[in-house]
Amino acid sequence: MSVSISDPAIAAPASSPSATAEMDLSETVAVLEELLSQSIALRDLYRSARRSTSGLQYVALHQLFDAHYRAQVELVDVLIERTRALGGTSRVFGGDFLRAIPCTQSLHGRAGLTKLLGELLEAHDTVLTAASPAGANDLQRKSWLRDFAVGQVVLTNNLQRTAVSEQLTSRAGCRESLRARASETFSGDT
């Protein structure tokens, strides 16, 4: 009895557990490095937002952005340590942390604040997308989903995204309320 070498069940040797673990490890490191890059960008955006909201009318937002900035700094530290622990230091360079922050000016009106909040929401969505799997059926096979650093990134960014979204929603609600009052005032004058 002859067996065909082209038979995929025979020709493709089963991967060893160590090879699978190595692939899982390299995939985890790649995801952590992507999250690190995204978290550094978000941290820098919060630094910029803190500077933009230094006026008296923005005290609450400045405090919120300061707290979010500090949390992002901690996330960057966690991601660096985890990446190094898994042997992924080859692509973690100091230059990633020394990026020039574009100078921001103070916010001009509600439109500037709305734009800033929208940029923060978009940045959080980018981080959360990088931390989420592409397909729901791949959840069991994605070992990096179980990594504590990825979980920390998802948790922190979900909480921060919710807080920024609430600020944006409350600003939109205030704007609609002002429009309604203005239309009542003008319609009452005629």
Secondary structure, 3 states (H helix, E strand, C coil): CCCCCCCHHHHCCCCCHHHHHHHHHHHHHHHHHHHHHHHHHHHHHHHHHHHHCCCHHHHHHHHHHHHHHHHHHHHHHHHHHHHHHCCCHHHCCHHHHCCCCCCCCCCCHHHHHHHHHHHHHHHHHHHHHHHCCCCHHHCCCCHHHHCHHHHHHHHHHHHHHHHHHHHHHHHHHHHHHHHHHHHHHHHHHC
